[in-house]
Amino acid sequence: MFPDLGREFLQQRADGTLKPEELLPLDQKGKGRMAESMATEFRIDVHGESYEVAITGVGDSGAGKRKLYLSLDGMPEEVIFESLNEYVAEGSSGRKRATQPGHVSAAMPGNIVEVLVKEGDSVEAGQSVLIAEAMKMETEVHANIAGTVQAVHVSKGDRVTPGEVLIEIG
């Protein structure tokens, strides 16, 4: 399957230099922490072609590179990702990460144009609760579930990033 990898393994084992690969990145200022759950199987569409992808393992190739072992439409593949840049949020908002169905978050970085609800309001699933602007385009942000607005963590003009809790619905 991966002949070079197999030869390298056998040589290191024979030399007594075999060390296990580190599967998780080192924790650097909160980076690299694993979430409670993480998707490992995906369906991706590229130029109209659909592929089934399953991540079967992760390794480190050093110097900003990351090795992924995956199954692409059932065929085992080894892919190396090399970072070309790093996303750094502009200032820490202090907002927690969205983890619950009632947590409303933005799909892309942008600015809040309007907050359509306030604490205590009743909302329906799919109802618009915010209007955000990203790349000169306004987008409605919808409630994921029906319920009562427990907290609103943003106001007009705030800068937001994906995954932050903007509104909590319970």
N, C-alpha and C positions, 0 to 999 in steps of 0.2 A: 504494500500500500504506500508506504513512505520509505523507500530503500535507504536514502541518505540518513534519515533519522534513526533507522534500525542499526545501520553500521556505526553511527556515532554513539548510540547507546551501548552497543556491544564493546566498542573500543574503550569507552569510559569505564565500563564495568570491569574489563580486563585490566586496565591501568589502575583501578582503585580510586578513580577521580569522579565517579558518578555521584552527582548531587541532585536531589529532587528540585524540580522547577517550582518557583514561587507562583502560586496560582492567583493570588490577590495582590494588587498593587500596595505599596507601603502607604500607610496613612500619613498624609501631609496636610496639615491644617484642615482636617475634615474631608479632604479628597480621598477617594478610594474606599470609602465605607460601603459595604454591600447593603442593599435595601433588604427589607424583610422578605420580599419575593421579587423575582426578576424573570422576565420572559426569556425562554431559550429556543422557542420555535416561532418562525415567522413565515408569512407569505409576502413576497416582494414582487412588485410589478416594475419592469424596466422596458420602456419603449413598447408596451403592449404585451410583452412576454411575462408570464407569471412563473415564479419559482418558489418551491418549498425549501426553507432553510432551517436547519436545526443545529444549534451550537452544542458541540459535544465536549469541548475542552478549551482551556485558555492557558497560555504560557507566556513567558517573557522572552523577548529576543534582544533586550538591552537597548540602551541609548534611544529612548523614545519610541521604540517599536514594540508591537504587541502581536503575538502569534495566536491565532484562533484556529481551532480544529472544528470543522463543521461538515454537515451533510447537506449537499446541494442537490435537490431532487433525488435523494437516495445515494448519491455518489460522494464518498469521503473526500474532503479537500482540506488543505492547509493554507491559510491565508495570513499574510503579515500586514498589519496596519502600522503606518508610520505617521506620527503626529506632525502636521505642518504648522499648526498654530494651537493656541489654547484660549478657550472662551473664559473671560474673566468678567464677572458681573460688575457693573459700575456701581460701586458702593454697596454695602450690605444693607438690605432692606429690613432684615431681622424677621421677615415672615417665615413661618414654618413651611415645610414641604407638604404638598397635597398627597394624602394617603387614604382618605376615606371617600365614599361615594358622594357625600354632601359637601366636599371641598370643591370650590369652583376655582379654576386656574386658567390662565391665558395659554393659547397654543403657541405663541411666538412672542419674542420681546417687543415691547411697545410702550405706549403711554395711555393712561386712562382718559378718555374724552368725557364720559358721563357715567355716573352711578345711578342706576334706575330703581334700586330698592334701598330700604333702610332696615335696621335691626327691628325684628318683630313682624315684618311683612310676611304674608303667606305667598308662596310661589308654587307654580306647577312645573313639572319636568319639561324642559325645552323652552321655558320662558326666558326672555332676554333679561339679564340682570346688570350687565355692564356694556359699555361701548368702548372698545380699545382701538387705538390707531397704531398701525405698523406699516412701514414702507409706503407712507402716504395713502393708506387705504384704511377705512374704518370697518371694524368687524364687531358684530354682536357676540357677546359671551353669554352662553346659556346655562341655566340651572340643570344639573345632572339628574336631580331627583326632586320630587314634590316635598314640601315641608315649610318650615318657618325659618326665616333668616335669623341665625343665632348671632352672627358677628359680620361686620364689614371692615376689612383691613386696608381698604384703599379709598382714595378720594380723587377728584378731578385733578389731572396733571401729574399724578404719580407715575413713575417708571416701574414697569413690571417685567419679570422674566418667566419663562415657562416653568410650571411645576410649583410655583408659589401659591399658597392659599390666599385668595383674594376675598372670597366670601365663604362663610360656613353656613350650611343649611342642615337643620336637624329635624 
